Amino acid sequence: MATEDEARSAEELLGEAEPWEPWETQLVTWSIGIAIVGIIVLGWLINTFILP
């Protein structure tokens, strides 16, 4: 019985998704993608111009 009450209260705390959630998810996805591309480009630049 306690677990049912805990699950119900957790659902009440979470509530509905915020209206900007899809936009926020897309922002995070783009930010991670840009960071990965930046690391690759900067790694190549350092390897090409600084290390030799």
Sequence and secondary structure as in RCSB ss.txt:
>XXXX:A:sequence
MATEDEARSAEELLGEAEPWEPWETQLVTWSIGIAIVGIIVLGWLINTFILP
>XXXX:A:secstr
 HHHHHHHHHHHHH S  TTHHHHHHHHHHHHHHHHHHHHHHHHHIIIII  
